[in-house]
């Protein structure tokens, strides 16, 4: 069956004052991607990505050197696919709300779209981004539209024993647990308190258009402030439970392992990937005549500033670009690179958030003791050759 065309509704919310202030159209974003013109010539980075060995998983990445839009177009948005790519018929699709609720629900797509509408602009980053030599484009910024999650859970009536909310996707694949091989449906969970955050939405639109299939059609969870893995695609079921959910993508995959020293002894910690971390990256170097400009982005928290280090030298302030004030969206920045000498140079960026927290260096204990590639938010250094 052909997909029904999504009509744009007025920003009428039924979810109450807690979420009404969030329904603001922010699709346009800043007037310009960067404050300085980008009509010059891109000076290519020398440290290019290795060939992607898992194209079936990392389906599409952002091309940093082509970055010129604050909103990432749908056909350029990164795609991670853990299992199959479901093809769901909206006529047959239902969203089930079940588990420890007083009133279980089965909602059609029309039911979802008839509910209060809410929009949020949110930069999603894959938690594995920049942790592997073939993966640095697992990020994109989009305006998502859907209905807020909290009122739906309130209507279902979460029972007193309900503490965890599990989001089930339609994608599934084989997993081996010990000697048993099963077909496991993709699922991620968060606490009831986290699920009730007013900015969480069940999204059916991306950048003013119908949600693309690779990005989770017909419905996906958008949880601003969380890494991409938490934003479940091809959503089919929301289940409230009385215990923490420990599926593959909560307890085995997307788990960060760290080595720590406590009282002179080595201990290992294991934490499930959750919320975004403060980060920045140089995107490209532009040459216009004899002038050079370094451009990049920062995200993961409300950005207070970005600094640049050339060839490991002193940190120098970059200029922050325009912003729509959304703490969940990235901020673009530029740095005027005056008269660089000929030859190879390294460019490193670090971001500071509005509370004064600084993006960590690679030798920061939080990163140095990490043995997995998830949540790699250390300084990013690129190499460029100036003629």
C-alpha atoms as a printed R data frame, in Angstrom:
    type eleno elety resid chain resno      x       y      z
1   ATOM     1    CA   UNK     A     1  0.000   0.000  0.000
2   ATOM     2    CA   UNK     A     2  1.307   3.463 -0.828
3   ATOM     3    CA   UNK     A     3  2.202   5.691  2.093
4   ATOM     4    CA   UNK     A     4 -0.305   8.364  2.992
5   ATOM     5    CA   UNK     A     5  0.931  11.897  2.456
6   ATOM     6    CA   UNK     A     6  1.593  13.791  5.680
7   ATOM     7    CA   UNK     A     7 -0.240  17.088  5.929
8   ATOM     8    CA   UNK     A     8  1.257  19.860  8.078
9   ATOM     9    CA   UNK     A     9 -0.920  20.687 11.048
10  ATOM    10    CA   UNK     A    10 -1.010  23.707 13.254
11  ATOM    11    CA   UNK     A    11  1.150  23.495 16.362
12  ATOM    12    CA   UNK     A    12 -1.763  22.593 18.641
13  ATOM    13    CA   UNK     A    13 -0.769  20.602 21.681
14  ATOM    14    CA   UNK     A    14 -3.045  18.639 23.945
15  ATOM    15    CA   UNK     A    15 -0.302  17.593 26.337
16  ATOM    16    CA   UNK     A    16 -0.532  20.569 28.684
17  ATOM    17    CA   UNK     A    17  1.740  23.407 29.664
18  ATOM    18    CA   UNK     A    18  4.719  21.140 30.335
19  ATOM    19    CA   UNK     A    19  5.199  20.563 26.629
20  ATOM    20    CA   UNK     A    20  3.350  23.412 24.966
21  ATOM    21    CA   UNK     A    21  6.382  25.700 24.901
22  ATOM    22    CA   UNK     A    22  8.354  23.111 22.923
23  ATOM    23    CA   UNK     A    23  6.140  23.147 19.834
24  ATOM    24    CA   UNK     A    24  8.039  25.748 17.850
25  ATOM    25    CA   UNK     A    25  8.821  25.520 14.150
26  ATOM    26    CA   UNK     A    26 12.606  25.604 13.865
27  ATOM    27    CA   UNK     A    27 13.073  24.025 10.480
28  ATOM    28    CA   UNK     A    28 14.793  27.044  8.952
29  ATOM    29    CA   UNK     A    29 17.526  27.255 11.588
30  ATOM    30    CA   UNK     A    30 20.265  29.849 11.202
31  ATOM    31    CA   UNK     A    31 20.272  31.869  7.995
32  ATOM    32    CA   UNK     A    32 23.769  30.640  7.129
33  ATOM    33    CA   UNK     A    33 25.672  27.495  7.942
34  ATOM    34    CA   UNK     A    34 28.859  29.432  8.689
35  ATOM    35    CA   UNK     A    35 29.367  33.144  9.349
36  ATOM    36    CA   UNK     A    36 31.982  33.471  6.639
37  ATOM    37    CA   UNK     A    37 31.312  32.766  2.954
38  ATOM    38    CA   UNK     A    38 31.950  29.227  1.768
39  ATOM    39    CA   UNK     A    39 32.490  30.019 -1.890
40  ATOM    40    CA   UNK     A    40 36.225  29.325 -1.653
41  ATOM    41    CA   UNK     A    41 38.098  26.120 -2.428
42  ATOM    42    CA   UNK     A    42 38.071  23.245  0.052
43  ATOM    43    CA   UNK     A    43 41.585  22.190  1.004
44  ATOM    44    CA   UNK     A    44 41.201  18.414  1.443
45  ATOM    45    CA   UNK     A    45 42.207  16.690  4.635
46  ATOM    46    CA   UNK     A    46 45.181  14.359  4.332
47  ATOM    47    CA   UNK     A    47 43.904  11.900  6.947
48  ATOM    48    CA   UNK     A    48 41.015  10.340  5.082
49  ATOM    49    CA   UNK     A    49 38.880   7.512  6.451
50  ATOM    50    CA   UNK     A    50 39.855   3.903  5.950
51  ATOM    51    CA   UNK     A    51 37.532   1.856  3.750
52  ATOM    52    CA   UNK     A    52 34.303   0.986  5.539
53  ATOM    53    CA   UNK     A    53 34.377  -2.798  6.187
54  ATOM    54    CA   UNK     A    54 30.752  -2.954  7.367
55  ATOM    55    CA   UNK     A    55 28.616  -1.097  4.776
56  ATOM    56    CA   UNK     A    56 25.640  -3.204  5.802
57  ATOM    57    CA   UNK     A    57 25.839  -1.576  9.260
58  ATOM    58    CA   UNK     A    58 27.270   1.881  8.540
59  ATOM    59    CA   UNK     A    59 25.087   2.528  5.523
60  ATOM    60    CA   UNK     A    60 25.717   6.261  5.130
61  ATOM    61    CA   UNK     A    61 27.964   8.863  6.746
62  ATOM    62    CA   UNK     A    62 28.096  12.635  6.791
63  ATOM    63    CA   UNK     A    63 30.783  14.033  4.462
64  ATOM    64    CA   UNK     A    64 32.450  16.699  6.590
65  ATOM    65    CA   UNK     A    65 34.119  18.426  3.655
66  ATOM    66    CA   UNK     A    66 30.694  18.939  2.032
67  ATOM    67    CA   UNK     A    67 29.089  20.277  5.207
68  ATOM    68    CA   UNK     A    68 27.435  23.621  4.478
69  ATOM    69    CA   UNK     A    69 23.919  23.272  5.884
70  ATOM    70    CA   UNK     A    70 22.852  23.666  9.503
71  ATOM    71    CA   UNK     A    71 20.000  21.247  8.801
72  ATOM    72    CA   UNK     A    72 21.267  17.973  7.319
73  ATOM    73    CA   UNK     A    73 19.232  16.991  4.240
74  ATOM    74    CA   UNK     A    74 17.419  13.689  4.609
75  ATOM    75    CA   UNK     A    75 19.355  12.017  1.792
76  ATOM    76    CA   UNK     A    76 22.658  12.977  3.448
77  ATOM    77    CA   UNK     A    77 21.746  11.986  7.002
78  ATOM    78    CA   UNK     A    78 23.827   9.163  8.440
79  ATOM    79    CA   UNK     A    79 22.284   5.697  8.678
80  ATOM    80    CA   UNK     A    80 23.167   2.844 11.024
81  ATOM    81    CA   UNK     A    81 21.352  -0.458 10.515
82  ATOM    82    CA   UNK     A    82 21.877  -3.231 13.065
83  ATOM    83    CA   UNK     A    83 19.622  -5.868 11.536
84  ATOM    84    CA   UNK     A    84 17.308  -5.861  8.522
85  ATOM    85    CA   UNK     A    85 15.548  -2.855  7.009
86  ATOM    86    CA   UNK     A    86 11.838  -3.365  7.717
87  ATOM    87    CA   UNK     A    87  9.278  -2.385  5.082
88  ATOM    88    CA   UNK     A    88  6.191  -1.593  7.148
89  ATOM    89    CA   UNK     A    89  2.760  -1.069  5.598
90  ATOM    90    CA   UNK     A    90  1.054   1.864  7.358
91  ATOM    91    CA   UNK     A    91 -2.331   0.195  6.824
92  ATOM    92    CA   UNK     A    92 -1.265  -2.802  8.932
93  ATOM    93    CA   UNK     A    93  1.180  -1.094 11.308
94  ATOM    94    CA   UNK     A    94  0.192  -0.521 14.920
95  ATOM    95    CA   UNK     A    95  1.953   0.972 17.916
96  ATOM    96    CA   UNK     A    96  1.257  -1.136 20.979
97  ATOM    97    CA   UNK     A    97  1.502   0.413 24.444
98  ATOM    98    CA   UNK     A    98  1.537  -2.453 26.908
99  ATOM    99    CA   UNK     A    99  3.056  -3.946 30.024
100 ATOM   100    CA   UNK     A   100  2.431  -2.343 33.410
101 ATOM   101    CA   UNK     A   101 -0.201   0.119 32.278
102 ATOM   102    CA   UNK     A   102 -3.821   0.466 33.317
103 ATOM   103    CA   UNK     A   103 -5.053   0.994 29.769
104 ATOM   104    CA   UNK     A   104 -3.151  -0.859 27.021
105 ATOM   105    CA   UNK     A   105 -3.342   0.824 23.617
106 ATOM   106    CA   UNK     A   106 -3.107  -0.141 19.959
107 ATOM   107    CA   UNK     A   107 -2.695   2.954 17.808
108 ATOM   108    CA   UNK     A   108 -2.700   3.386 14.038
109 ATOM   109    CA   UNK     A   109 -0.512   5.931 12.287
110 ATOM   110    CA   UNK     A   110 -3.589   8.122 11.817
111 ATOM   111    CA   UNK     A   111 -4.212   7.916 15.567
112 ATOM   112    CA   UNK     A   112 -0.659   9.064 16.246
113 ATOM   113    CA   UNK     A   113 -0.856  11.914 13.740
114 ATOM   114    CA   UNK     A   114 -4.184  13.104 15.144
115 ATOM   115    CA   UNK     A   115 -2.568  13.706 18.533
116 ATOM   116    CA   UNK     A   116 -0.838  16.885 19.658
117 ATOM   117    CA   UNK     A   117  2.034  17.834 17.368
118 ATOM   118    CA   UNK     A   118  5.485  18.795 18.606
119 ATOM   119    CA   UNK     A   119  8.748  19.654 16.831
120 ATOM   120    CA   UNK     A   120 12.325  19.554 18.019
121 ATOM   121    CA   UNK     A   121 15.619  20.230 16.279
122 ATOM   122    CA   UNK     A   122 18.132  17.679 17.486
123 ATOM   123    CA   UNK     A   123 21.641  16.706 16.437
124 ATOM   124    CA   UNK     A   124 21.904  12.921 16.649
125 ATOM   125    CA   UNK     A   125 25.336  11.333 16.949
126 ATOM   126    CA   UNK     A   126 26.089   7.618 16.878
127 ATOM   127    CA   UNK     A   127 27.958   6.698 20.071
128 ATOM   128    CA   UNK     A   128 30.562   4.892 17.951
129 ATOM   129    CA   UNK     A   129 31.299   7.978 15.864
130 ATOM   130    CA   UNK     A   130 35.057   8.809 15.623
131 ATOM   131    CA   UNK     A   131 35.865   5.725 17.700
132 ATOM   132    CA   UNK     A   132 36.859   3.712 14.627
133 ATOM   133    CA   UNK     A   133 39.278   4.588 11.774
134 ATOM   134    CA   UNK     A   134 36.535   4.168  9.162
135 ATOM   135    CA   UNK     A   135 33.775   6.094 10.942
136 ATOM   136    CA   UNK     A   136 33.683   9.836 11.579
137 ATOM   137    CA   UNK     A   137 30.414  10.877  9.904
138 ATOM   138    CA   UNK     A   138 27.868   9.337 12.254
139 ATOM   139    CA   UNK     A   139 26.133  12.623 12.970
140 ATOM   140    CA   UNK     A   140 23.390  14.828 11.550
141 ATOM   141    CA   UNK     A   141 21.045  17.637 12.552
142 ATOM   142    CA   UNK     A   142 17.337  17.510 11.697
143 ATOM   143    CA   UNK     A   143 14.009  18.975 12.720
144 ATOM   144    CA   UNK     A   144 11.796  16.114 13.816
145 ATOM   145    CA   UNK     A   145  8.025  16.285 14.169
146 ATOM   146    CA   UNK     A   146  5.644  13.954 15.938
147 ATOM   147    CA   UNK     A   147  3.637  13.652 19.104
148 ATOM   148    CA   UNK     A   148  5.041  13.951 22.638
149 ATOM   149    CA   UNK     A   149  5.626  10.672 24.445
150 ATOM   150    CA   UNK     A   150  4.799  11.728 28.008
151 ATOM   151    CA   UNK     A   151  1.059  12.386 27.488
152 ATOM   152    CA   UNK     A   152  0.706   8.982 25.808
153 ATOM   153    CA   UNK     A   153  2.233   7.241 28.824
154 ATOM   154    CA   UNK     A   154  0.049   9.323 31.118
155 ATOM   155    CA   UNK     A   155 -3.077   8.261 29.234
156 ATOM   156    CA   UNK     A   156 -2.020   4.617 29.383
157 ATOM   157    CA   UNK     A   157 -1.655   4.972 33.144
158 ATOM   158    CA   UNK     A   158  1.693   3.553 34.267
159 ATOM   159    CA   UNK     A   159  1.168   1.324 37.302
160 ATOM   160    CA   UNK     A   160  3.088   1.838 40.528
161 ATOM   161    CA   UNK     A   161  5.487  -1.047 39.812
162 ATOM   162    CA   UNK     A   162  6.480   0.346 36.401
163 ATOM   163    CA   UNK     A   163 10.017   1.738 36.458
164 ATOM   164    CA   UNK     A   164 11.422   1.013 32.973
165 ATOM   165    CA   UNK     A   165 10.126   1.765 29.473
166 ATOM   166    CA   UNK     A   166 11.268  -0.500 26.629
167 ATOM   167    CA   UNK     A   167 11.057   0.661 23.010
168 ATOM   168    CA   UNK     A   168 10.817  -2.167 20.486
169 ATOM   169    CA   UNK     A   169 11.718  -1.797 16.822
170 ATOM   170    CA   UNK     A   170 10.546  -3.983 13.945
171 ATOM   171    CA   UNK     A   171 14.117  -4.875 12.936
172 ATOM   172    CA   UNK     A   172 15.437  -8.205 14.167
173 ATOM   173    CA   UNK     A   173 18.332 -10.602 13.683
174 ATOM   174    CA   UNK     A   174 20.069 -13.662 15.051
175 ATOM   175    CA   UNK     A   175 21.989 -13.375 18.310
176 ATOM   176    CA   UNK     A   176 23.866 -16.084 20.196
177 ATOM   177    CA   UNK     A   177 23.623 -16.223 23.975
178 ATOM   178    CA   UNK     A   178 25.809 -19.032 25.296
179 ATOM   179    CA   UNK     A   179 24.753 -22.118 23.339
180 ATOM   180    CA   UNK     A   180 21.404 -20.693 22.300
181 ATOM   181    CA   UNK     A   181 20.827 -18.809 19.036
182 ATOM   182    CA   UNK     A   182 17.694 -16.690 18.941
183 ATOM   183    CA   UNK     A   183 16.067 -14.111 16.691
184 ATOM   184    CA   UNK     A   184 16.202 -10.953 18.776
185 ATOM   185    CA   UNK     A   185 14.081  -7.906 18.083
186 ATOM   186    CA   UNK     A   186 15.910  -4.602 18.410
187 ATOM   187    CA   UNK     A   187 15.063  -2.880 21.686
188 ATOM   188    CA   UNK     A   188 16.406  -0.179 23.946
189 ATOM   189    CA   UNK     A   189 15.060   1.114 27.230
190 ATOM   190    CA   UNK     A   190 15.268   4.007 29.647
191 ATOM   191    CA   UNK     A   191 13.901   4.726 33.086
192 ATOM   192    CA   UNK     A   192 10.329   5.948 33.396
193 ATOM   193    CA   UNK     A   193 11.653   9.294 34.620
194 ATOM   194    CA   UNK     A   194 13.818   9.679 31.516
195 ATOM   195    CA   UNK     A   195 11.021   8.540 29.211
196 ATOM   196    CA   UNK     A   196  8.703  11.201 30.640
197 ATOM   197    CA   UNK     A   197 11.015  14.062 29.604
198 ATOM   198    CA   UNK     A   198  8.795  16.606 27.793
199 ATOM   199    CA   UNK     A   199 11.097  16.885 24.753
200 ATOM   200    CA   UNK     A   200 10.806  13.167 23.824
201 ATOM   201    CA   UNK     A   201  8.583  12.631 20.796
202 ATOM   202    CA   UNK     A   202  7.295   9.812 18.622
203 ATOM   203    CA   UNK     A   203  8.392  11.187 15.244
204 ATOM   204    CA   UNK     A   204  6.772  10.645 11.860
205 ATOM   205    CA   UNK     A   205  8.392  13.600 10.045
206 ATOM   206    CA   UNK     A   206 11.980  14.567  9.329
207 ATOM   207    CA   UNK     A   207 12.806  18.039  8.017
208 ATOM   208    CA   UNK     A   208  9.224  18.698  6.955
209 ATOM   209    CA   UNK     A   209  8.886  15.474  4.970
210 ATOM   210    CA   UNK     A   210  7.636  11.980  5.660
211 ATOM   211    CA   UNK     A   211 10.117  10.001  7.749
212 ATOM   212    CA   UNK     A   212 12.415   8.136  5.304
213 ATOM   213    CA   UNK     A   213 12.396   4.362  5.593
214 ATOM   214    CA   UNK     A   214 16.084   4.135  6.499
215 ATOM   215    CA   UNK     A   215 15.441   6.631  9.273
216 ATOM   216    CA   UNK     A   216 12.630   4.609 10.817
217 ATOM   217    CA   UNK     A   217  9.356   4.937  8.881
218 ATOM   218    CA   UNK     A   218  6.593   5.089  9.923
219 ATOM   219    CA   UNK     A   219  7.488   6.030 13.508
220 ATOM   220    CA   UNK     A   220 10.592   6.362 15.625
221 ATOM   221    CA   UNK     A   221 11.550   7.607 19.045
222 ATOM   222    CA   UNK     A   222 13.391  10.924 19.188
223 ATOM   223    CA   UNK     A   223 15.014  11.449 22.595
224 ATOM   224    CA   UNK     A   224 16.973  14.735 22.481
225 ATOM   225    CA   UNK     A   225 20.208  14.616 24.441
226 ATOM   226    CA   UNK     A   226 20.707  10.857 23.961
227 ATOM   227    CA   UNK     A   227 23.080   9.055 21.613
228 ATOM   228    CA   UNK     A   228 21.573   7.652 18.428
229 ATOM   229    CA   UNK     A   229 21.175   4.099 19.740
230 ATOM   230    CA   UNK     A   230 18.463   5.264 22.152
231 ATOM   231    CA   UNK     A   231 16.397   6.790 19.336
232 ATOM   232    CA   UNK     A   232 14.697   3.557 18.284
233 ATOM   233    CA   UNK     A   233 13.603   3.304 14.638
234 ATOM   234    CA   UNK     A   234 10.680   1.362 13.100
235 ATOM   235    CA   UNK     A   235  8.933   1.578 16.460
236 ATOM   236    CA   UNK     A   236  6.190  -1.022 17.044
237 ATOM   237    CA   UNK     A   237  5.803  -1.382 20.793
238 ATOM   238    CA   UNK     A   238  6.308   0.572 23.995
239 ATOM   239    CA   UNK     A   239  6.361  -1.671 27.050
240 ATOM   240    CA   UNK     A   240  6.469  -0.655 30.710
241 ATOM   241    CA   UNK     A   241  8.303  -3.094 32.996
242 ATOM   242    CA   UNK     A   242  9.123  -3.464 36.690
243 ATOM   243    CA   UNK     A   243 12.817  -4.249 36.130
244 ATOM   244    CA   UNK     A   244 15.716  -2.979 34.044
245 ATOM   245    CA   UNK     A   245 15.766  -4.367 30.530
246 ATOM   246    CA   UNK     A   246 18.981  -6.233 29.641
247 ATOM   247    CA   UNK     A   247 18.774  -7.084 25.935
248 ATOM   248    CA   UNK     A   248 21.737  -7.250 23.579
249 ATOM   249    CA   UNK     A   249 21.845  -3.505 22.898
250 ATOM   250    CA   UNK     A   250 21.644  -2.620 26.570
251 ATOM   251    CA   UNK     A   251 23.829  -5.197 28.312
252 ATOM   252    CA   UNK     A   252 26.362  -6.455 25.738
253 ATOM   253    CA   UNK     A   253 26.562  -4.099 22.768
254 ATOM   254    CA   UNK     A   254 26.799  -0.349 23.336
255 ATOM   255    CA   UNK     A   255 28.451  -0.938 26.698
256 ATOM   256    CA   UNK     A   256 31.486   1.173 27.590
257 ATOM   257    CA   UNK     A   257 34.265  -0.623 29.461
258 ATOM   258    CA   UNK     A   258 36.706   1.424 31.527
259 ATOM   259    CA   UNK     A   259 39.765   0.492 33.559
260 ATOM   260    CA   UNK     A   260 40.035   2.430 36.813
261 ATOM   261    CA   UNK     A   261 42.443   2.513 39.716
262 ATOM   262    CA   UNK     A   262 40.916   2.315 43.187
263 ATOM   263    CA   UNK     A   263 43.110   2.105 46.260
264 ATOM   264    CA   UNK     A   264 46.003   0.876 44.132
265 ATOM   265    CA   UNK     A   265 43.998  -1.875 42.466
266 ATOM   266    CA   UNK     A   266 42.627  -2.117 38.940
267 ATOM   267    CA   UNK     A   267 38.879  -2.441 38.588
268 ATOM   268    CA   UNK     A   268 36.680  -2.513 35.496
269 ATOM   269    CA   UNK     A   269 33.442  -0.619 35.089
270 ATOM   270    CA   UNK     A   270 30.690  -1.324 32.568
271 ATOM   271    CA   UNK     A   271 28.129   1.330 31.654
272 ATOM   272    CA   UNK     A   272 25.400   1.271 29.021
273 ATOM   273    CA   UNK     A   273 25.689   4.062 26.454
274 ATOM   274    CA   UNK     A   274 23.219   6.790 27.290
275 ATOM   275    CA   UNK     A   275 23.354  10.557 27.005
276 ATOM   276    CA   UNK     A   276 25.377  12.681 24.586
277 ATOM   277    CA   UNK     A   277 28.817  13.944 25.531
278 ATOM   278    CA   UNK     A   278 30.331  17.340 24.768
279 ATOM   279    CA   UNK     A   279 32.235  17.243 21.477
280 ATOM   280    CA   UNK     A   280 33.491  19.258 18.502
281 ATOM   281    CA   UNK     A   281 35.162  18.540 15.186
282 ATOM   282    CA   UNK     A   282 36.947  20.471 12.425
283 ATOM   283    CA   UNK     A   283 34.821  20.061  9.289
284 ATOM   284    CA   UNK     A   284 36.911  21.618  6.532
285 ATOM   285    CA   UNK     A   285 39.473  24.239  5.563
286 ATOM   286    CA   UNK     A   286 38.471  26.829  2.960
287 ATOM   287    CA   UNK     A   287 40.925  28.888  0.900
288 ATOM   288    CA   UNK     A   288 39.774  32.167 -0.634
289 ATOM   289    CA   UNK     A   289 42.705  33.855 -2.335
290 ATOM   290    CA   UNK     A   290 45.452  33.951  0.285
291 ATOM   291    CA   UNK     A   291 43.022  33.673  3.204
292 ATOM   292    CA   UNK     A   292 42.216  30.419  4.995
293 ATOM   293    CA   UNK     A   293 39.243  29.636  7.220
294 ATOM   294    CA   UNK     A   294 38.775  26.564  9.394
295 ATOM   295    CA   UNK     A   295 35.146  25.553  9.869
296 ATOM   296    CA   UNK     A   296 33.563  23.023 12.171
297 ATOM   297    CA   UNK     A   297 30.757  22.092 14.534
298 ATOM   298    CA   UNK     A   298 30.249  21.514 18.262
299 ATOM   299    CA   UNK     A   299 27.431  19.620 19.982
300 ATOM   300    CA   UNK     A   300 26.424  17.450 22.921
301 ATOM   301    CA   UNK     A   301 25.571  20.345 25.251
302 ATOM   302    CA   UNK     A   302 24.747  24.068 25.050
303 ATOM   303    CA   UNK     A   303 27.975  25.432 23.585
304 ATOM   304    CA   UNK     A   304 29.766  28.306 25.320
305 ATOM   305    CA   UNK     A   305 32.853  28.402 23.115
306 ATOM   306    CA   UNK     A   306 35.230  26.535 20.829
307 ATOM   307    CA   UNK     A   307 39.019  26.789 20.681
308 ATOM   308    CA   UNK     A   308 41.488  25.752 18.000
309 ATOM   309    CA   UNK     A   309 45.057  24.542 18.309
310 ATOM   310    CA   UNK     A   310 47.335  24.570 15.247
311 ATOM   311    CA   UNK     A   311 50.215  22.077 15.298
312 ATOM   312    CA   UNK     A   312 49.724  21.495 19.024
313 ATOM   313    CA   UNK     A   313 50.180  25.171 19.862
314 ATOM   314    CA   UNK     A   314 48.227  27.456 22.166
315 ATOM   315    CA   UNK     A   315 44.449  27.329 22.159
316 ATOM   316    CA   UNK     A   316 42.851  30.196 20.242
317 ATOM   317    CA   UNK     A   317 39.154  31.139 20.270
318 ATOM   318    CA   UNK     A   318 36.972  30.370 17.277
319 ATOM   319    CA   UNK     A   319 33.901  32.383 16.318
320 ATOM   320    CA   UNK     A   320 30.569  30.747 17.035
321 ATOM   321    CA   UNK     A   321 28.004  30.862 14.249
322 ATOM   322    CA   UNK     A   322 24.358  31.747 14.432
323 ATOM   323    CA   UNK     A   323 22.108  29.526 16.509
324 ATOM   324    CA   UNK     A   324 18.398  29.190 17.027
325 ATOM   325    CA   UNK     A   325 18.992  28.752 20.730
326 ATOM   326    CA   UNK     A   326 18.146  25.040 20.775
327 ATOM   327    CA   UNK     A   327 20.470  23.294 23.211
328 ATOM   328    CA   UNK     A   328 19.884  19.986 21.406
329 ATOM   329    CA   UNK     A   329 21.257  21.220 18.053
330 ATOM   330    CA   UNK     A   330 24.862  21.665 17.016
331 ATOM   331    CA   UNK     A   331 26.628  25.014 16.776
332 ATOM   332    CA   UNK     A   332 28.828  25.864 13.792
333 ATOM   333    CA   UNK     A   333 32.084  27.747 14.291
334 ATOM   334    CA   UNK     A   334 34.814  29.345 12.177
335 ATOM   335    CA   UNK     A   335 38.438  30.285 12.727
336 ATOM   336    CA   UNK     A   336 40.388  32.763 10.592
337 ATOM   337    CA   UNK     A   337 43.749  31.134  9.938
338 ATOM   338    CA   UNK     A   338 46.085  33.971  9.168
339 ATOM   339    CA   UNK     A   339 48.982  33.293  6.770
340 ATOM   340    CA   UNK     A   340 49.703  29.616  7.512
341 ATOM   341    CA   UNK     A   341 53.136  28.444  6.436
342 ATOM   342    CA   UNK     A   342 53.451  26.004  3.559
343 ATOM   343    CA   UNK     A   343 53.521  22.346  4.501
344 ATOM   344    CA   UNK     A   344 51.489  19.953  6.615
345 ATOM   345    CA   UNK     A   345 49.622  21.187  9.680
346 ATOM   346    CA   UNK     A   346 47.399  19.643 12.332
347 ATOM   347    CA   UNK     A   347 44.126  21.251 13.356
348 ATOM   348    CA   UNK     A   348 42.575  20.349 16.724
349 ATOM   349    CA   UNK     A   349 39.338  21.639 18.222
350 ATOM   350    CA   UNK     A   350 37.858  21.535 21.703
351 ATOM   351    CA   UNK     A   351 34.484  22.762 22.905
352 ATOM   352    CA   UNK     A   352 33.400  24.286 26.204
353 ATOM   353    CA   UNK     A   353 29.787  24.227 27.305
354 ATOM   354    CA   UNK     A   354 27.928  27.074 29.001
355 ATOM   355    CA   UNK     A   355 28.675  25.559 32.430
356 ATOM   356    CA   UNK     A   356 32.425  25.618 31.808
357 ATOM   357    CA   UNK     A   357 32.893  21.906 31.117
358 ATOM   358    CA   UNK     A   358 35.653  21.299 28.550
359 ATOM   359    CA   UNK     A   359 35.788  18.583 25.909
360 ATOM   360    CA   UNK     A   360 38.431  16.160 27.234
361 ATOM   361    CA   UNK     A   361 41.844  15.510 25.751
362 ATOM   362    CA   UNK     A   362 42.637  11.939 24.627
363 ATOM   363    CA   UNK     A   363 44.780  11.401 27.752
364 ATOM   364    CA   UNK     A   364 41.977  12.401 30.111
365 ATOM   365    CA   UNK     A   365 41.482   9.520 32.600
366 ATOM   366    CA   UNK     A   366 37.857   9.136 31.491
367 ATOM   367    CA   UNK     A   367 39.070   8.336 27.975
368 ATOM   368    CA   UNK     A   368 42.526   6.867 28.581
369 ATOM   369    CA   UNK     A   369 41.095   3.985 30.581
370 ATOM   370    CA   UNK     A   370 38.345   3.266 28.063
371 ATOM   371    CA   UNK     A   371 38.835   0.042 26.099
372 ATOM   372    CA   UNK     A   372 35.744   0.264 23.874
373 ATOM   373    CA   UNK     A   373 35.148   2.733 21.045
374 ATOM   374    CA   UNK     A   374 31.758   3.976 22.264
375 ATOM   375    CA   UNK     A   375 31.449   7.549 23.582
376 ATOM   376    CA   UNK     A   376 34.746   8.735 22.080
377 ATOM   377    CA   UNK     A   377 34.436  12.473 22.644
378 ATOM   378    CA   UNK     A   378 38.098  13.454 22.954
379 ATOM   379    CA   UNK     A   379 39.752  16.201 20.918
380 ATOM   380    CA   UNK     A   380 39.614  15.544 17.180
381 ATOM   381    CA   UNK     A   381 42.732  16.363 15.169
382 ATOM   382    CA   UNK     A   382 42.817  16.606 11.374
383 ATOM   383    CA   UNK     A   383 45.803  17.068  9.071
384 ATOM   384    CA   UNK     A   384 45.925  19.405  6.080
385 ATOM   385    CA   UNK     A   385 48.603  20.484  3.604
386 ATOM   386    CA   UNK     A   386 49.015  24.177  2.752
387 ATOM   387    CA   UNK     A   387 50.791  24.955 -0.531
